[in-house]
């Protein structure tokens, strides 16, 4: 989950919680350069965490809720496994 390892990517994900955003919106809200945002967007897209759609010359990005749901299920299963697991020395 390298995608979650950077605070800027987490901030970008957080911005998408309310819906679609374009790079210009992210630039205004984060004070990051367009090239830096594009780098982080690329990583998030490759991880399947966000998707995009083009409207004219603008590209809008949004969360891939199905992927986030699968991650949530995976984390829940890890938590359940961890709490139900017997220790070797008990």
C-alpha positions as CSV (number, residue, x, y, z in Angstrom):
1,X,0.0,0.0,0.0
2,X,2.7,2.4,-1.0
3,X,-0.2,4.7,-2.3
4,X,-1.1,5.5,1.3
5,X,2.5,6.1,2.4
6,X,2.6,9.8,1.4
7,X,0.8,12.6,3.2
8,X,0.2,14.5,-0.1
9,X,-1.6,11.4,-1.6
10,X,-3.7,11.1,1.6
11,X,-4.6,14.8,1.3
12,X,-5.6,14.3,-2.4
13,X,-7.7,11.3,-1.4
14,X,-9.3,13.4,1.3
15,X,-10.2,16.1,-1.2
16,X,-12.0,13.6,-3.3
17,X,-14.2,12.5,-0.4
18,X,-16.8,15.1,-1.4
19,X,-16.7,14.2,-5.1
20,X,-14.8,14.9,-8.3
21,X,-11.9,17.3,-8.4
22,X,-9.6,18.5,-11.2
23,X,-5.9,19.2,-10.8
24,X,-6.6,23.0,-10.7
25,X,-8.8,22.4,-7.6
26,X,-6.1,20.4,-6.0
27,X,-3.5,23.0,-6.8
28,X,-5.7,25.7,-5.2
29,X,-6.3,23.7,-2.0
30,X,-2.8,22.2,-1.5
31,X,-0.4,24.8,-2.9
32,X,1.3,21.9,-4.7
33,X,2.7,22.4,-8.3
34,X,0.8,20.8,-11.2
35,X,3.7,18.4,-11.9
36,X,3.9,17.2,-8.3
37,X,0.1,16.6,-8.2
38,X,0.3,14.7,-11.5
39,X,3.0,12.5,-10.1
40,X,0.8,11.6,-7.1
41,X,-2.3,11.2,-9.3
42,X,-0.4,8.8,-11.4
43,X,0.5,6.6,-8.4
44,X,-3.1,6.7,-7.1
45,X,-4.5,5.7,-10.6
46,X,-1.9,2.9,-11.0
47,X,-3.0,1.6,-7.6
48,X,-6.7,1.7,-8.7
49,X,-7.7,4.0,-6.0
50,X,-8.9,6.8,-8.2
51,X,-10.4,7.0,-11.7
52,X,-10.7,9.9,-14.2
53,X,-13.0,11.2,-16.8
54,X,-12.3,13.9,-19.4
55,X,-14.8,16.7,-20.1
56,X,-13.5,18.9,-22.9
57,X,-9.9,19.9,-21.9
58,X,-10.4,19.2,-18.2
59,X,-9.8,15.9,-16.5
60,X,-11.8,15.2,-13.3
61,X,-10.6,12.7,-10.7
62,X,-12.7,10.7,-8.3
63,X,-12.3,7.9,-5.7
64,X,-12.7,4.4,-6.9
65,X,-15.1,3.4,-4.1
66,X,-15.0,-0.3,-5.0
67,X,-11.3,-0.4,-4.5
68,X,-11.5,1.4,-1.2
69,X,-14.3,-0.9,-0.1
70,X,-12.0,-3.9,-0.9
71,X,-9.2,-2.3,1.1
72,X,-11.6,-1.8,4.0
73,X,-12.7,-5.4,3.9
74,X,-9.0,-6.6,3.8
75,X,-8.1,-4.4,6.8
76,X,-11.2,-5.7,8.7
77,X,-10.2,-9.3,8.0
78,X,-6.6,-8.6,9.2
79,X,-8.0,-7.0,12.4
80,X,-10.4,-9.9,13.0
81,X,-7.7,-12.5,12.3
82,X,-5.3,-10.7,14.6
83,X,-7.7,-10.5,17.5
84,X,-8.9,-14.2,17.1
85,X,-5.4,-15.6,16.7
86,X,-4.0,-17.6,19.6
87,X,-0.5,-16.7,20.7
88,X,2.1,-19.4,20.3
89,X,3.2,-19.2,24.0
90,X,-0.2,-19.0,25.7
